[in-house]
Amino acid sequence: MEKPQDKVKEPIAGYGHHSYADYLSWQLDEMVELIRGKVFRQAAAPRLIHQRISGKIFNPICNFLQGKSCEVFSAPFDVRLPVSSRDPDKIDTVVQPDLCVVCDPEKLDELGCVGAPDLIVEILSPGNNKKEIQLKYEVYETSGVKEYWMVHPDERTLLIYTLETGKYRPSRLFTFGDRVRSQVLPGFELDLDDVFGGL
């Protein structure tokens, strides 16, 4: 039985290599992500524009998935990306994508998702662009996330990375006037005028 003193109040950021087992032991007042064993703190609550865009993407996906086997989830929602094991001591990447779609119910448990979601949407924030663009791109690609949408709120753009033979292929840059489609969700279309309009 776990005792209160067994809990670790603070991870040591920038030092050591942490696992999902460590992550579960931390008592924090803020969200953190674990990428390849390193701790990344969320700087602050998302901006208003971030939240509006998230809702304008989440709602159409949620409506489209009614009656289908896939489910869409929004942050905070832990996604564990193991390379070869479900053992908490061997998992060293736990991310909280802004949105993710999971089509395999076997990947879901009470703690979130274990394994690669089929689609991930990340909405960039001023303090986390390097993390999203470089680190998360790499772990999503190597973990087998089939489709990765990167949204830039200030520029009103969306870029889709599609996994082909283990490597991401980028789309052209989408913006106002575009309707984007998902290969992971055949038949789904998102009108970017609806997403970016009025922001």
Salt bridges, closest charged atoms under 4 A:
GLU2 OE1 - LYS7 NZ 3.72
GLU10 OE1 - ARG41 NH2 2.98
ASP22 OD2 - HIS18 ND1 3.92
GLU30 OE2 - ARG41 NH1 2.57
GLU33 OE1 - LYS131 NZ 2.73
GLU33 OE2 - LYS136 NZ 2.81
ASP87 OD2 - LYS90 NZ 3.60
ASP92 OD2 - HIS17 NE2 2.98
ASP98 OD1 - HIS50 NE2 3.16
ASP109 OD1 - ARG80 NH2 2.59
ASP118 OD2 - LYS146 NZ 3.23
GLU122 OE2 - LYS136 NZ 2.86
GLU132 OE2 - LYS136 NZ 2.93
GLU138 OE1 - ARG36 NH1 2.93
ASP154 OD1 - ARG47 NH2 3.32
GLU155 OE2 - HIS152 NE2 3.72
GLU164 OE2 - ARG169 NE 2.66
ASP178 OD1 - ARG172 NH2 2.83
GLU189 OE1 - ARG179 NE 2.82
GLU189 OE2 - ARG181 NE 2.77
ASP191 OD2 - ARG179 NH1 3.27
